[in-house]
């Protein structure tokens, strides 16, 4: 059987772990927002670019033997 002190210690450790994870989640969320903004800008720039026109294929000239 665990004593009250052991249980309190384990609860304290769990709280520390939880706060650390919450900080990591917040950091990842902000990183994702930044990346999302960059993605939107990249997509908008991609749409704005005029597409390069393809040159017509050259006609093959057969050599006479």
C-alpha positions in Angstrom: 0.0 0.0 0.0 1.3 3.5 -0.9 1.6 6.1 1.8 0.0 9.5 1.6 3.5 11.1 1.0 4.2 8.8 -1.9 0.9 9.6 -3.5 1.4 13.3 -3.1 4.9 13.0 -4.6 3.5 11.1 -7.6 0.8 13.7 -8.1 3.3 16.4 -8.0 5.4 14.6 -10.7 2.3 14.2 -12.8 1.5 17.9 -12.5 5.0 18.8 -13.6 4.8 16.6 -16.6 1.4 18.0 -17.5 2.5 21.6 -17.4 5.6 20.7 -19.5 3.4 19.1 -22.1 1.0 22.0 -22.1 3.9 24.4 -22.8 5.0 22.2 -25.7 1.5 22.1 -27.1 1.3 25.8 -27.0 4.6 26.2 -28.8 3.6 23.7 -31.5 0.3 25.5 -32.1 2.1 28.8 -32.6 4.5 27.1 -35.0 1.6 25.6 -36.9 -0.1 29.0 -37.3 3.1 30.5 -38.7 3.6 27.6 -41.1 -0.1 27.9 -42.2 0.4 31.6 -43.0 3.5 30.7 -45.1 1.5 28.0 -46.9 -1.3 30.5 -47.8 1.3 33.0 -49.1 3.0 30.3 -51.2 -0.3 29.1 -52.7 -1.3 32.7 -53.5 2.1 33.4 -55.2 1.7 30.1 -57.2 -1.7 31.1 -58.5 -0.5 34.6 -59.4 2.4 33.4 -61.5 1.7 33.1 -65.3 2.4 29.7 -66.5 5.2 29.4 -69.1 4.0 28.6 -72.6 5.3 25.5 -74.2 7.0 26.0 -77.5 5.6 24.0 -80.4 7.4 20.8 -81.1 10.0 21.0 -83.9 9.2 19.1 -87.0 11.5 16.2 -87.7 13.4 16.5 -90.9 14.1 13.2 -92.6 17.5 12.9 -94.2 17.7 11.5 -97.7 20.0 8.6 -98.3 
